[in-house]
Amino acid sequence: AAMRDTRTKKTKTVCTFCGVGCSFEVWTKGREILKVEPTENSPVNSVSTCVKGKFGWDFVNSEQRLTTPLIRKGEAFVPATWNEALTLIAEKMGSLKQTFGGHALGFVSSSKTTNEDAYLMQKLARQIFESNNIDNCSRYCQSPATDGLLSTVGYGGDSGTIKDIASAGLVIIIGANPTEGHPVLATRVKRAKKLHGQKLIVSDLRKHEMAERSDLFLHPKQGTDYVWITAIAKYIIDQGWHDEAFIEKHVNQYSEYAELLEKYTLEYAEEVTGLSKAQLIETAKMIHEADGTCILWGMGVTQNVSGSHTSAAIANLLLVTGNFGRHGAGAYPLRGHNNVQGSCDMGTLPQWLPGNQRLSDVRAREKFEQSYGVNISDKPGLTNIEMLEAVENGDLKAMYLMGEDMAWVDSNSNHVHETLSKLEFFVVQDIFLTKTAQFADVVLPAAPSLEKDGTFTNTERRIQRLYRVLDPLGDSKPDWWILQQVAKYMGADWNYEHPSEIMDEIASLSPLFEGVSYERLEGWKSLMWPVKKDGTDEPLLYTDHFNFPDGRARFSLVEYVPPIEFAHEFDLTLNNGRLLEHFHEGNMTNKSKGLQYKLPEVFVEVSPELSKERGIKDGSLVRLVSPYGAIKLRAVVTDRVQGKELYVPMHSVSHENAINLLTGSIGDVRTQTPAYKQTKVKMEIINVK
Ligand code: SF4
């Protein structure tokens, strides 16, 4: 019998529970996780972590882990060997490709997997199956932020570092709750306020902990952020507080922008957003008086029909005030998953190649064509949203999905479930038999981050290495290994022996990453892209030019898109978001006993006013009904929410009360990101208690 491993091992890894990118050592004995220890060497978090990073890892040893490939036989799954599963995938997907072409196949990558996994996923799609139908879950969260930044300043990423946020004179947080969603980053803001009097403005529907601490709390009507942000830009210009020299030197389209601003008066903003003139003027003043402003935003902005336009409006406001290219200033979309930034950088997007190179860029495309030995169409592929539409109309026959529980994460879950059941062939690669996996024909057991080598890129564009803490459980395998096997069974000669070789390939094909190597990322070292050949990186972007051929930024001229209208009977606004203890749809954190104990079930927050009006008490059981579905849950009466606004956490511990049974399919006008935040419901009381 194998000897029990009694040695204690310490291995460095990077947290997988949010985009802050904390790194720490994991102490293990055999498969037992003894403790998680952050050290002063951690470039992001030093000795801090939050409760998820510290205690959220039980899921890796969960009995529910997938440990062998599964193949569907009728209604049931039967265990299979890797050879059987891979043979079936190659046979089915190969023949569908041959009959219908690569565009009949869709690939969904994950923002939880490593850069190397993501890169190979897009390579599998583009080289082996000749399809640009590749997307990732940033489609559900951060695509609008990326889009807004690409159209104004040129890079779809944070413009500086978390240190820059901490050194700003003023931090504005819009539609995000970092205390729970990005906890260690939140502590940096809290500390800056305490230590050097940093000012804080929070704009949100919900008065969460960060809002409680703010110098100014703004509560605009749902979906109207574009209007108040733009009105403030106009007011600043009207007062002569704008940075004229900066605009002249660095920004195009100023006169067109000034024209667009005409109608965004304070009076108009007051009427549309419900904020008072005094609050708007106060906000403008605080920006004017601050030594550097950083704006942080999250899904409260992006998951709206005007998500990308509002993100562009944020960049406009920062450009007007010269808040780019210097420390303590800039635009900071808060990436939710650990590797949202990286998975987009790696080209798991229908119109982008790895290294943030546009598919429409002929030279970039030719470079990949040469390397991959295939033609790559210049026609952008389908987004996640369009893939499901294409399944509905019979154009998309098969999907291959890695590490994404689309069945609960996409909006309008009932509809998604119906659609997934119509696929001719469906492969899901994951660590658990998720709801999505239950629709699959073949399920492949993957290894979670603690069982992998690779790199993640955090919200500030920082690339960090993670080392294998544990061996993959049972017959599960790292994602890159699985993707390589699929390619091999399709006849390709992929022969990567270690993820470092994949990173070398990425570096050789992407100017943005040309100086990235595992050697330069050894241990606690990290690099923030762009990384030059000699290894110099760029923590702060736009110090002398913006990322356009002429080196100049441009004001975005996009307009306000008003929120979706609902029938009168849906009289309550339903907001949703994160809680500290859980991650996303809950597949990982709901297997952690400690976290489960702290937060066993989700609930709906009801305002004191509404509680009084409808006779709802703490603990009342209510039913929320939207045009798309219904859920049942307990009420919590709290003044964190106001009037007819409700809040439900997005982590559906038991999936009967998953928020996305209520959300609809309409999305952001540019990126299709579902307008999760624009949901209206009616509420029925089941029992008052
Ligand atoms: Fe992990 Fe984010 Fe918590 Fe850091 S702040 S430990 S990255 S969940």
Boltz pocket constraint, residues with backbone or C-beta under 6 A from the ligand:
constraints:
  - pocket:
      binder: B
      contacts: [[A, 15], [A, 16], [A, 17], [A, 18], [A, 19], [A, 20], [A, 21], [A, 22], [A, 45], [A, 48], [A, 49], [A, 50], [A, 51], [A, 52], [A, 53], [A, 54], [A, 181], [A, 182], [A, 183], [A, 184], [A, 185]]
      max_distance: 6.0
